[in-house]
Amino acid sequence: MCVQMAGLCWISVLLAVSLSIGDCEPLDIGYVKRIDARIHEIYKYGGKQYSVAVNIPEDPQTTKELKGLILPVDWVDANTFLEAGQVYKGNNAVVAIPQGEEPYTEHAEKQVLDNLGELANIREGYILVLYSWLSPCGQCTEEGGNFNILNKIEELKNRGKSFALVFNTVYAWKEDNNGKKKDIPEADIKNTFHSLRQVIVDDNIFRCYKPNNRVFQCFKCFVDASPEADPVDECVKIQE
């Protein structure tokens, strides 16, 4: 399903935040892949950044059941809100896109986390999945920064919730003050993931994407339990 909006079509983003009661078990990568595939079917936005949060059962569901949980969105309302620079809040979904031109004045991930509403409440047997097309940038984990998402994740965790993060595309470059493309040092990307790892239990951080000429696949970003271990290459390199 592809919903058109101003000539663009919805594209999935991936950042998943899963919420459960108490400590959560490591998410099964096969289940993450199935959830992500359903997101790709339903949410499309022209390859641009956006984030969406949806409540999903912790136990694996059938494809039909997953689609039924992820789909219920009033697209007329959603498009109206997003085009007006507002966050869309549905019965089982919160959707946001960045505001302003780069550098953005509001990041999509933070807008979604700041507007979870009922989705942030504990619901036994369910996880809250927040998808982002791009991996979080350095500003998302900058202490005291305007776009910091770590504090919100920590706040939710302290209320008895655990988290997982899933994204599609590595945020590996940005525009400089002259509007020219500037690569982000790999060390900076790794530092961002290390910061996220401090507030996300069980290393539930994943990247799901389709490399060129290869099948769609998911990777767990941290496979070494050592606190000093770096994320795998698939999570810090574009890997086209």
Phi and psi in degrees as a GROMACS rama.xvg file:
@    title "Ramachandran Plot"
@    xaxis  label "Phi"
@    yaxis  label "Psi"
@TYPE xy
-132.239  120.608  CYS-2
-103.037  120.504  VAL-3
-80.3149  141.474  GLN-4
-145.947  111.794  MET-5
51.7123  43.696  ALA-6
80.1353  -2.75017  GLY-7
-110.675  153.806  LEU-8
-118.04  148.643  CYS-9
-59.7141  136.065  TRP-10
-127.723  145.896  ILE-11
-74.7912  147.375  SER-12
-120.915  162.538  VAL-13
-126.756  84.8482  LEU-14
-121.378  121.435  LEU-15
-110.762  126.977  ALA-16
-113.952  119.162  VAL-17
-105.969  135.329  SER-18
-117.019  130.836  LEU-19
-144.404  174.012  SER-20
-82.6415  128.326  ILE-21
69.4493  -155.048  GLY-22
-74.4941  137.601  ASP-23
-100.61  154.789  CYS-24
-78.7072  156.227  GLU-25
-56.3612  133.712  PRO-26
-68.6742  140.287  LEU-27
-72.2571  126.096  ASP-28
-65.753  -28.7829  ILE-29
-65.3174  -38.7461  GLY-30
-68.8685  -41.4144  TYR-31
-57.7866  -42.533  VAL-32
-63.6419  -39.7867  LYS-33
-67.4309  -42.0873  ARG-34
-61.7899  -45.2895  ILE-35
-61.6917  -39.5289  ASP-36
-61.3874  -38.6925  ALA-37
-66.9786  -38.3966  ARG-38
-61.2422  -42.633  ILE-39
-61.4452  -33.8295  HIS-40
-67.7792  -35.1631  GLU-41
-102.698  -46.6021  ILE-42
-101.516  116.821  TYR-43
-139.148  138.228  LYS-44
-145.95  49.9175  TYR-45
63.0593  24.8486  GLY-46
74.1792  9.57209  GLY-47
-98.1733  165.167  LYS-48
-67.1647  135.414  GLN-49
-160.373  163.299  TYR-50
-132.125  147.847  SER-51
-144.311  136.893  VAL-52
-113.251  135.653  ALA-53
-140.973  141.706  VAL-54
-81.788  127.97  ASN-55
-132.924  140.003  ILE-56
-60.7639  144.859  PRO-57
-68.774  -35.0967  GLU-58
-80.6035  136.799  ASP-59
-52.9421  133.1  PRO-60
-108.616  165.305  GLN-61
-69.3491  162.099  THR-62
-57.412  -41.8145  THR-63
-64.1739  -42.9665  LYS-64
-65.8914  -42.0602  GLU-65
-61.9376  -44.1912  LEU-66
-62.8793  -38.3408  LYS-67
-65.1593  -31.5688  GLY-68
-78.6051  -35.7357  LEU-69
-84.6989  -28.6156  ILE-70
-72.7811  -37.1911  LEU-71
-60.7425  87.8151  PRO-72
-137.317  132.546  VAL-73
-82.6249  99.8593  ASP-74
-68.7007  -29.3238  TRP-75
-62.4687  -48.8492  VAL-76
-63.3684  -43.4405  ASP-77
-59.788  -48.4931  ALA-78
-62.5031  -39.3685  ASN-79
-62.277  -46.4222  THR-80
-65.0085  -46.4222  PHE-81
-67.8814  -40.12  LEU-82
-64.9457  -26.4963  GLU-83
-88.149  4.47722  ALA-84
78.3889  24.1749  GLY-85
-112.94  166.191  GLN-86
-88.1555  133.646  VAL-87
-88.6099  130.379  TYR-88
-121.923  106.61  LYS-89
-99.3466  -173.343  GLY-90
-66.1522  -33.9278  ASN-91
-137.218  23.0822  ASN-92
-155.031  144.417  ALA-93
-125.416  128.014  VAL-94
-127.806  139.308  VAL-95
-148.216  152.545  ALA-96
-122.978  159.743  ILE-97
-62.1364  152.868  PRO-98
-109.671  142.802  GLN-99
79.9331  177.954  GLY-100
-94.3148  160.462  GLU-101
-60.611  132.394  GLU-102
-73.22  133.81  PRO-103
-64.2065  146.974  TYR-104
-86.3935  -21.4934  THR-105
-142.934  128.766  GLU-106
-87.9089  145.531  HIS-107
-63.0413  -43.1688  ALA-108
-59.8091  -46.3462  GLU-109
-67.156  -37.564  LYS-110
-60.3564  -42.9023  GLN-111
-65.319  -47.1567  VAL-112
-63.8955  -30.8647  LEU-113
-79.3455  -9.81711  ASP-114
-127.608  30.3766  ASN-115
-66.2287  -33.9336  LEU-116
57.0244  -128.802  GLY-117
-63.8821  -24.7787  GLU-118
-63.6385  -22.0946  LEU-119
-81.3635  -13.4108  ALA-120
-72.4514  147.379  ASN-121
-65.8792  127.698  ILE-122
-131.242  107.329  ARG-123
-55.6736  131.939  GLU-124
86.0805  1.97576  GLY-125
-120.455  154.456  TYR-126
-122.046  150.258  ILE-127
-98.9224  118.289  LEU-128
-105.127  119.373  VAL-129
-110.314  114.73  LEU-130
-99.4247  143.494  TYR-131
-136.898  133.827  SER-132
-61.0779  -42.7874  TRP-133
-102.85  148.555  LEU-134
-68.13  152.41  SER-135
-57.0539  143.459  PRO-136
-90.7546  176.871  CYS-137
-60.8861  -32.2695  GLY-138
-67.0331  -26.4488  GLN-139
-68.4045  -21.4671  CYS-140
-118.405  12.242  THR-141
-77.1355  121.133  GLU-142
-61.0014  125.366  GLU-143
79.3025  1.77004  GLY-144
-78.3785  161.104  GLY-145
-70.119  -20.4166  ASN-146
-109.674  12.1606  PHE-147
-62.2505  127.555  ASN-148
-106.656  -8.82448  ILE-149
-64.2362  -39.629  LEU-150
-62.8765  -39.8131  ASN-151
-67.6371  -41.7183  LYS-152
-64.2195  -41.7582  ILE-153
-63.1425  -41.0548  GLU-154
-61.1854  -44.9565  GLU-155
-66.5927  -39.6124  LEU-156
-63.6463  -39.5928  LYS-157
-67.0145  -19.6028  ASN-158
-86.2385  4.86723  ARG-159
101.956  24.2311  GLY-160
-119.032  146.852  LYS-161
-112.879  170.054  SER-162
-136.646  154.272  PHE-163
-139.756  148.64  ALA-164
-122.524  129.308  LEU-165
-133.277  132.978  VAL-166
-135.695  169.963  PHE-167
-103.837  -55.2986  ASN-168
-117.143  135.165  THR-169
-70.285  128.435  VAL-170
-78.6198  92.7653  TYR-171
-113.565  -1.90083  ALA-172
-153.065  160.683  TRP-173
-148.293  169.445  LYS-174
-89.7732  138.796  GLU-175
-84.0382  -174.165  ASP-176
-64.5549  -17.8031  ASN-177
-97.4382  7.68509  ASN-178
78.1168  13.3784  GLY-179
-96.4179  147.947  LYS-180
-68.304  131.151  LYS-181
-130.81  122.164  LYS-182
-68.1936  142.402  ASP-183
-89.5946  127.645  ILE-184
-55.4736  139.769  PRO-185
-58.5208  -34.6008  GLU-186
-61.579  -36.8635  ALA-187
-68.1318  -38.9597  ASP-188
-64.0964  -42.8562  ILE-189
-62.9328  -40.6981  LYS-190
-62.0526  -37.2687  ASN-191
-61.5772  -43.3975  THR-192
-67.7943  -36.8059  PHE-193
-62.998  -37.7386  HIS-194
-65.6037  -42.9989  SER-195
-63.2844  -37.3882  LEU-196
-62.1662  -26.9507  ARG-197
-67.2349  -23.4952  GLN-198
-115.816  -0.388002  VAL-199
-114.065  113.896  ILE-200
-75.617  158.946  VAL-201
57.8123  21.7215  ASP-202
50.547  38.2517  ASP-203
-80.602  67.9634  ASN-204
-126.384  124.41  ILE-205
-132.867  154.532  PHE-206
-121.124  128.508  ARG-207
-123.75  125.381  CYS-208
-165.503  172.207  TYR-209
-116.299  102.924  LYS-210
-64.8571  157.596  PRO-211
-58.207  131.771  ASN-212
62.3475  22.6169  ASN-213
-136.469  166.318  ARG-214
-78.0226  159.212  VAL-215
-61.0616  136.007  PHE-216
-151.441  161.585  GLN-217
-124.572  146.777  CYS-218
-130.309  139.846  PHE-219
-83.724  128.077  LYS-220
-72.0814  -29.6458  CYS-221
-120.682  115.321  PHE-222
-109.639  -12.2451  VAL-223
-102.72  123.944  ASP-224
-71.2846  -13.1014  ALA-225
-61.1985  133.17  SER-226
-59.1298  -25.2084  PRO-227
-87.4627  -7.60355  GLU-228
-65.3195  142.565  ALA-229
-85.4681  158.073  ASP-230
-66.2433  156.519  PRO-231
-66.7589  158.518  VAL-232
-58.3891  -36.4012  ASP-233
-60.2876  -20.8063  GLU-234
-98.4034  -6.74593  CYS-235
-122.455  -11.3359  VAL-236
-113.736  150.229  LYS-237
-62.0979  -37.9265  ILE-238
52.9799  53.5755  GLN-239
